[in-house]
Amino acid sequence: MNIQNADRVFLSFPANHVQIQSSNTEYQFWKKTIKFYLQRWTTNAMKQTALGMSSKSLDHDLAQQRPLLLFDLRLKEDFEKSHVSGSVHAVCDVHAKEKIMPKIPKNAKIVLISEPEDFAKEIAEMMVSFGLDAHYLEGGFSSWQGKTSSGQTGKTIPADQLAEKIEDVFLLDVRDSDEFSEYKIPGSANIPLGDLFDASTLQKIPRDREVVTICPHGNRAMIASFALERAGIHSQTLEGGLAGWNQVLEPVTAVQKPIRIIQVQKIGKGCLSHIIESDGEAIVIDPLHPFEEYSSIAKQYGFKISKIFDTHQHADHVSSARDLAESEDAELYLSKYEGYDIDANFISDGDELAFGKSKLRAMHTPGHTPGSMSYVVDEKYVFTGDILFVESIGRPDLRDKAEEFAEELYDTLHSRLLCLPRQTLVFPTHHGEGVESIDGAYYSTIAESKKLPWLDIPEQEFVKKVVSMTVPRPMNYRRIISINRGEIDLVRSEIPDLEIGPNRCAVDSK
């Protein structure tokens, strides 16, 4: 296309490509409009030329400790043999272009290295077109005459390994402050990525502790690690970011006898599920992904999982009940009142089931959802799903019938759950941030539940207060409900992104 001949470009445009039937006035309008954008495109294209840097200039900038990102685009094995000190190995592919490049701060000076220089020059020019301050090393790596190093950079740490040592590391969350305020790993510090190119900001990062950088998926965090490396601060990036962190399951034994209750916690999300074992036979309530963890626990303790239960159609996490039941050849039980499109056993209010030497009694407890169930085991333990938490109660507004459900919630709490014996242990399916555990597990008693602030007011006031709340709904909740209901198929690789964000199933998330 000859972009200098705007008339010719325009004249062929409406007739051949868009087929617009227009008046002379419209013709002149579109002619001027397209001419304007073609001229602007030509001007921008002329500006998209990356500047080369000589080995001497780059060595000078490094010696002066000027803030810059130094990306080596050569093969990893070549990089590990020898590279410019302070540089990091980077792969330029579609993922980098779509996910990483847009997150690089515009104020960051970038220098690319390849061998020969052609590839680095080409990528630098593309980055310039994105508005980045990109350059390339003239003459390629072979022209470098300064200090070199060998070995790897850009290390990552898997989420489960971080969970084991989280008390000993400095967690650096590099998201923007508004993202950080929405949800975070407790104990993490927030320094937005762009601020890491300010020398005074770097003084806030301890040099005597291991540093782990964090963002939603690891892209910004990896760039942050590169920036820290340039400043002499070694760090690791949380593999998979916060999305991956939300998939770590941690089992905690809450009750040893006369039955065993193992609380399986999704530590990044505050989700709780429970394995209840009696005389070698176990049931699982509200299992989470990855479901394989429950099989591993059963194998470790030597018991058989025979029954799987969900308390309701969860809105903030994907249930693994079907997958676990199939894997363990166990019976699947779901609420008769929820409207599933799944092949399962449907359980009703008052139904009783035996396992081992124990007995489970189903209790219909609507309010959070119309079909929510609670399960009472041996009349000593109640598993309340999202109806009653340690610190709060379930929200009734996730099905767009807040007032109706609030009335049901009040009745469920006062006429059913709080009528259980005071010493009954309450095991919910979530806990909020800041809730204290009991030896690592989250549970309460009916006596303690009666003291919750939402439960000491008359029904009219309760309904009015609940309906007026403005807590944001869980992210992706409609799609998650559809998956849990059986309306759409689950793609397991999508679970981390579907579940990213805080749990928001309580009327008060604080």
DOGUDREN-309567 format. One record per residue (C-alpha): x, y, z; residue in three letters. Coordinates in steps of 0.25 Angstrom, whole numbers, plus 5000, padded with zeros to 4 digits. Layout:
c1 c2 c3 aa
X Y Z ALA .
...
This chain:
c1 c2 c3 aa
5000 5000 5000 MET .
5005 5014 4996 ASN .
5002 5021 5009 ILE .
5007 5035 5003 GLN .
4996 5035 4993 ASN .
4984 5037 5003 ALA .
4974 5040 4992 ASP .
4976 5027 4985 ARG .
4976 5019 4998 VAL .
4963 5026 5002 PHE .
4956 5024 4988 LEU .
4958 5009 4988 SER .
4954 5008 5003 PHE .
4939 5010 5003 PRO .
4936 5003 4990 ALA .
4945 4991 4991 ASN .
4946 4988 5006 HIS .
4934 4994 5014 VAL .
4924 4996 5002 GLN .
4918 5009 5008 ILE .
4907 5016 5000 GLN .
4909 5031 5003 SER .
4906 5045 4999 SER .
4917 5055 4995 ASN .
4917 5061 5009 THR .
4919 5048 5015 GLU .
4930 5045 5005 TYR .
4938 5057 5008 GLN .
4936 5054 5023 PHE .
4942 5040 5022 TRP .
4953 5045 5013 LYS .
4958 5055 5023 LYS .
4956 5045 5034 THR .
4964 5034 5028 ILE .
4975 5044 5022 LYS .
4977 5049 5037 PHE .
4979 5035 5042 TYR .
4988 5031 5031 LEU .
4997 5043 5033 GLN .
4997 5040 5048 ARG .
5001 5026 5046 TRP .
5012 5030 5036 THR .
5018 5040 5046 THR .
5017 5029 5057 ASN .
5023 5019 5049 ALA .
5035 5028 5046 MET .
5037 5030 5060 LYS .
5038 5015 5063 GLN .
5052 5013 5062 THR .
5060 5008 5074 ALA .
5073 5014 5078 LEU .
5085 5006 5078 GLY .
5095 5006 5090 MET .
5110 5004 5088 SER .
5117 4994 5098 SER .
5124 5006 5104 LYS .
5111 5014 5106 SER .
5104 5002 5113 LEU .
5116 4999 5122 ASP .
5116 5014 5126 HIS .
5101 5013 5130 ASP .
5104 5001 5138 LEU .
5116 5007 5145 ALA .
5107 5019 5149 GLN .
5096 5009 5154 GLN .
5086 5016 5145 ARG .
5072 5009 5146 PRO .
5070 5000 5134 LEU .
5065 4986 5130 LEU .
5075 4978 5122 LEU .
5069 4966 5115 PHE .
5077 4956 5108 ASP .
5069 4949 5097 LEU .
5079 4938 5093 ARG .
5077 4924 5095 LEU .
5077 4920 5110 LYS .
5089 4911 5109 GLU .
5097 4922 5103 ASP .
5093 4932 5113 PHE .
5097 4923 5125 GLU .
5111 4921 5119 LYS .
5113 4936 5119 SER .
5105 4949 5120 HIS .
5106 4963 5123 VAL .
5106 4965 5138 SER .
5093 4970 5143 GLY .
5085 4964 5131 SER .
5074 4954 5131 VAL .
5070 4944 5121 HIS .
5057 4947 5114 ALA .
5048 4940 5104 VAL .
5041 4948 5094 CYS .
5029 4941 5089 ASP .
5014 4943 5088 VAL .
5012 4941 5103 HIS .
5022 4952 5106 ALA .
5016 4962 5096 LYS .
5002 4960 5101 GLU .
5004 4958 5116 LYS .
5018 4964 5120 ILE .
5021 4976 5111 MET .
5008 4984 5114 PRO .
5012 4983 5129 LYS .
5026 4989 5127 ILE .
5026 5003 5133 PRO .
5028 5014 5122 LYS .
5039 5021 5130 ASN .
5048 5008 5130 ALA .
5060 5008 5121 LYS .
5061 4995 5114 ILE .
5073 4990 5107 VAL .
5072 4977 5098 LEU .
5084 4968 5095 ILE .
5084 4957 5084 SER .
5095 4951 5075 GLU .
5096 4957 5065 PRO .
5089 4970 5068 GLU .
5078 4968 5058 ASP .
5067 4961 5066 PHE .
5069 4971 5078 ALA .
5068 4982 5069 LYS .
5055 4977 5063 GLU .
5049 4974 5077 ILE .
5053 4987 5082 ALA .
5046 4995 5071 GLU .
5034 4987 5073 MET .
5035 4991 5088 MET .
5036 5005 5084 VAL .
5023 5004 5077 SER .
5017 5001 5090 PHE .
5022 5014 5096 GLY .
5034 5007 5103 LEU .
5048 5013 5104 ASP .
5055 5002 5097 ALA .
5069 5000 5092 HIS .
5078 4989 5087 TYR .
5093 4986 5089 LEU .
5100 4990 5076 GLU .
5108 4979 5070 GLY .
5101 4968 5079 GLY .
5107 4961 5091 PHE .
5120 4959 5084 SER .
5123 4974 5084 SER .
5122 4974 5099 TRP .
5135 4977 5106 GLN .
5131 4979 5120 GLY .
5128 4970 5132 LYS .
5121 4957 5130 THR .
5115 4946 5139 SER .
5110 4932 5137 SER .
5098 4924 5142 GLY .
5083 4926 5144 GLN .
5075 4938 5147 THR .
5060 4940 5148 GLY .
5057 4929 5159 LYS .
5043 4925 5163 THR .
5038 4918 5175 ILE .
5026 4909 5175 PRO .
5014 4913 5183 ALA .
5014 4901 5192 ASP .
5029 4903 5195 GLN .
5026 4917 5199 LEU .
5015 4913 5208 ALA .
5025 4905 5216 GLU .
5035 4916 5218 LYS .
5025 4928 5218 ILE .
5029 4934 5231 GLU .
5044 4935 5227 ASP .
5043 4943 5214 VAL .
5040 4957 5210 PHE .
5027 4957 5201 LEU .
5028 4968 5191 LEU .
5014 4970 5184 ASP .
5017 4979 5172 VAL .
5003 4982 5168 ARG .
4996 4995 5168 ASP .
4992 5000 5181 SER .
4977 4999 5178 ASP .
4979 4984 5174 GLU .
4987 4981 5186 PHE .
4975 4987 5195 SER .
4965 4977 5189 GLU .
4973 4965 5194 TYR .
4987 4960 5197 LYS .
4995 4950 5204 ILE .
4995 4954 5219 PRO .
5008 4960 5223 GLY .
5012 4965 5209 SER .
5017 4979 5206 ALA .
5013 4987 5194 ASN .
5022 4994 5185 ILE .
5016 4996 5171 PRO .
5025 4992 5159 LEU .
5028 5006 5154 GLY .
5033 5010 5167 ASP .
5044 5000 5167 LEU .
5052 5008 5158 PHE .
5053 5019 5168 ASP .
5066 5017 5177 ALA .
5060 5023 5189 SER .
5049 5012 5188 THR .
5059 5001 5188 LEU .
5063 5005 5202 GLN .
5050 4999 5207 LYS .
5054 4985 5203 ILE .
5062 4978 5213 PRO .
5075 4972 5209 ARG .
5076 4961 5220 ASP .
5064 4953 5216 ARG .
5060 4945 5204 GLU .
5051 4954 5195 VAL .
5039 4948 5187 VAL .
5032 4956 5177 THR .
5017 4955 5175 ILE .
5006 4959 5165 CYS .
4994 4953 5159 PRO .
5000 4943 5150 HIS .
5015 4945 5151 GLY .
5018 4954 5139 ASN .
5020 4968 5147 ARG .
5027 4960 5158 ALA .
5037 4955 5148 MET .
5040 4969 5143 ILE .
5041 4973 5157 ALA .
5051 4962 5160 SER .
5059 4967 5148 PHE .
5059 4981 5153 ALA .
5063 4977 5167 LEU .
5075 4968 5161 GLU .
5080 4981 5155 ARG .
5080 4987 5168 ALA .
5088 4976 5174 GLY .
5076 4970 5181 ILE .
5074 4955 5179 HIS .
5059 4950 5179 SER .
5050 4939 5174 GLN .
5036 4941 5167 THR .
5024 4934 5172 LEU .
5021 4923 5162 GLU .
5007 4925 5156 GLY .
5005 4938 5164 GLY .
4993 4940 5173 LEU .
4985 4931 5164 ALA .
4995 4919 5167 GLY .
4995 4923 5182 TRP .
4980 4921 5182 ASN .
4982 4906 5178 GLN .
4990 4902 5190 VAL .
4983 4892 5200 LEU .
4988 4890 5214 GLU .
4982 4879 5223 PRO .
4981 4882 5238 VAL .
4975 4872 5248 THR .
4964 4879 5256 ALA .
4959 4867 5264 VAL .
4967 4854 5267 GLN .
4956 4845 5274 LYS .
4946 4839 5275 PRO .
4945 4842 5260 ILE .
4956 4849 5252 ARG .
4953 4863 5246 ILE .
4963 4868 5236 ILE .
4961 4882 5231 GLN .
4967 4884 5217 VAL .
4970 4899 5215 GLN .
4971 4906 5202 LYS .
4981 4916 5209 ILE .
4981 4927 5199 GLY .
4966 4928 5198 LYS .
4961 4925 5212 GLY .
4953 4913 5207 CYS .
4951 4901 5216 LEU .
4947 4887 5214 SER .
4946 4875 5223 HIS .
4950 4860 5223 ILE .
4942 4853 5234 ILE .
4947 4839 5237 GLU .
4941 4828 5246 SER .
4946 4814 5248 ASP .
4954 4814 5234 GLY .
4943 4820 5226 GLU .
4942 4835 5222 ALA .
4933 4845 5216 ILE .
4937 4858 5210 VAL .
4929 4871 5211 ILE .
4931 4883 5201 ASP .
4944 4877 5194 PRO .
4953 4887 5187 LEU .
4962 4886 5175 HIS .
4972 4880 5173 PRO .
4964 4868 5177 PHE .
4976 4859 5177 GLU .
4980 4864 5191 GLU .
4969 4857 5197 TYR .
4973 4844 5191 SER .
4987 4846 5196 SER .
4982 4849 5211 ILE .
4973 4836 5210 ALA .
4985 4828 5206 LYS .
4994 4834 5217 GLN .
4984 4831 5228 TYR .
4980 4818 5222 GLY .
4965 4820 5221 PHE .
4955 4819 5210 LYS .
4947 4831 5205 ILE .
4932 4826 5202 SER .
4924 4838 5201 LYS .
4925 4852 5196 ILE .
4916 4864 5200 PHE .
4914 4878 5195 ASP .
4907 4888 5204 THR .
4902 4897 5193 HIS .
4906 4902 5179 GLN .
4918 4910 5183 HIS .
4920 4924 5176 ALA .
4935 4927 5179 ASP .
4942 4913 5177 HIS .
4940 4902 5167 VAL .
4935 4889 5174 SER .
4943 4876 5172 SER .
4932 4867 5178 ALA .
4929 4861 5164 ARG .
4944 4858 5161 ASP .
4947 4853 5175 LEU .
4935 4844 5175 ALA .
4939 4838 5162 GLU .
4954 4836 5166 SER .
4950 4830 5179 GLU .
4938 4822 5174 ASP .
4930 4829 5184 ALA .
4916 4833 5185 GLU .
4913 4847 5182 LEU .
4902 4855 5190 TYR .
4896 4868 5186 LEU .
4885 4877 5192 SER .
4871 4873 5186 LYS .
4867 4887 5187 TYR .
4878 4894 5178 GLU .
4874 4890 5164 GLY .
4887 4882 5159 TYR .
4889 4877 5145 ASP .
4898 4866 5150 ILE .
4896 4851 5152 ASP .
4897 4849 5167 ALA .
4889 4845 5180 ASN .
4880 4856 5184 PHE .
4879 4858 5199 ILE .
4867 4864 5207 SER .
4865 4871 5220 ASP .
4865 4860 5231 GLY .
4872 4849 5223 ASP .
4882 4841 5231 GLU .
4894 4833 5225 LEU .
4904 4824 5233 ALA .
4919 4823 5231 PHE .
4928 4815 5240 GLY .
4922 4816 5254 LYS .
4917 4830 5251 SER .
4904 4836 5246 LYS .
4901 4849 5237 LEU .
4888 4856 5238 ARG .
4885 4866 5227 ALA .
4878 4879 5231 MET .
4872 4889 5220 HIS .
4878 4902 5224 THR .
4874 4912 5213 PRO .
4878 4927 5213 GLY .
4891 4928 5206 HIS .
4885 4919 5195 THR .
4871 4914 5194 PRO .
4876 4899 5195 GLY .
4888 4901 5205 SER .
4890 4889 5214 MET .
4897 4887 5227 SER .
4902 4874 5232 TYR .
4901 4869 5246 VAL .
4911 4858 5250 VAL .
4908 4850 5262 ASP .
4900 4861 5268 GLU .
4913 4868 5272 LYS .
4919 4874 5260 TYR .
4912 4883 5249 VAL .
4917 4886 5236 PHE .
4910 4899 5232 THR .
4915 4902 5218 GLY .
4914 4917 5216 ASP .
4902 4919 5225 ILE .
4910 4921 5238 LEU .
4924 4925 5239 PHE .
4934 4927 5251 VAL .
4933 4942 5250 GLU .
4921 4945 5242 SER .
4909 4939 5234 ILE .
4906 4936 5220 GLY .
4902 4947 5210 ARG .
4888 4945 5204 PRO .
4890 4954 5191 ASP .
4897 4945 5182 LEU .
4884 4940 5175 ARG .
4878 4954 5173 ASP .
4867 4951 5183 LYS .
4874 4958 5195 ALA .
4861 4962 5203 GLU .
4854 4948 5202 GLU .
4867 4941 5205 PHE .
4870 4950 5217 ALA .
4857 4945 5223 GLU .
4861 4931 5221 GLU .
4875 4933 5226 LEU .
4869 4939 5239 TYR .
4860 4927 5241 ASP .
4871 4917 5238 THR .
4880 4923 5248 LEU .
4870 4925 5259 HIS .
4861 4914 5257 SER .
4871 4903 5253 ARG .
4886 4905 5255 LEU .
4886 4913 5268 LEU .
4876 4902 5274 CYS .
4887 4892 5273 LEU .
4894 4889 5287 PRO .
4903 4900 5291 ARG .
4915 4891 5291 GLN .
4913 4887 5277 THR .
4926 4890 5268 LEU .
4923 4898 5256 VAL .
4932 4896 5244 PHE .
4929 4906 5233 PRO .
4934 4905 5218 THR .
4941 4919 5219 HIS .
4948 4928 5228 HIS .
4951 4943 5227 GLY .
4964 4950 5227 GLU .
4969 4952 5242 GLY .
4961 4941 5248 VAL .
4969 4934 5258 GLU .
4971 4919 5257 SER .
4971 4908 5268 ILE .
4984 4901 5266 ASP .
4983 4904 5251 GLY .
4969 4900 5249 ALA .
4956 4909 5248 TYR .
4944 4906 5255 TYR .
4935 4911 5267 SER .
4923 4906 5275 THR .
4909 4909 5275 ILE .
4911 4916 5288 ALA .
4921 4926 5282 GLU .
4912 4927 5270 SER .
4901 4933 5278 LYS .
4910 4945 5281 LYS .
4912 4949 5267 LEU .
4907 4964 5265 PRO .
4898 4960 5253 TRP .
4890 4950 5262 LEU .
4886 4959 5274 ASP .
4876 4968 5266 ILE .
4861 4967 5263 PRO .
4857 4961 5249 GLU .
4852 4973 5242 GLN .
4865 4981 5246 GLU .
4873 4968 5242 PHE .
4867 4968 5228 VAL .
4868 4983 5226 LYS .
4883 4983 5230 LYS .
4886 4970 5221 VAL .
4879 4976 5209 VAL .
4886 4989 5210 SER .
4900 4984 5210 MET .
4910 4987 5198 THR .
4921 4976 5199 VAL .
4926 4973 5185 PRO .
4922 4960 5179 ARG .
4932 4949 5177 PRO .
4940 4950 5164 MET .
4934 4941 5153 ASN .
4923 4936 5162 TYR .
4913 4934 5151 ARG .
4922 4925 5143 ARG .
4927 4917 5155 ILE .
4912 4915 5159 ILE .
4909 4910 5145 SER .
4921 4900 5146 ILE .
4917 4895 5160 ASN .
4902 4894 5155 ARG .
4907 4885 5143 GLY .
4902 4895 5133 GLU .
4916 4896 5126 ILE .
4928 4887 5126 ASP .
4940 4890 5134 LEU .
4954 4893 5128 VAL .
4963 4890 5140 ARG .
4974 4899 5134 SER .
4964 4911 5136 GLU .
4962 4909 5151 ILE .
4973 4918 5156 PRO .
4968 4930 5148 ASP .
4953 4927 5152 LEU .
4957 4926 5167 GLU .
4966 4938 5167 ILE .
4962 4949 5177 GLY .
4957 4948 5191 PRO .
4945 4940 5197 ASN .
4933 4949 5198 ARG .
4922 4940 5204 CYS .
4920 4946 5217 ALA .
4912 4958 5220 VAL .
4924 4965 5226 ASP .
4937 4962 5219 SER .
4945 4970 5230 LYS .
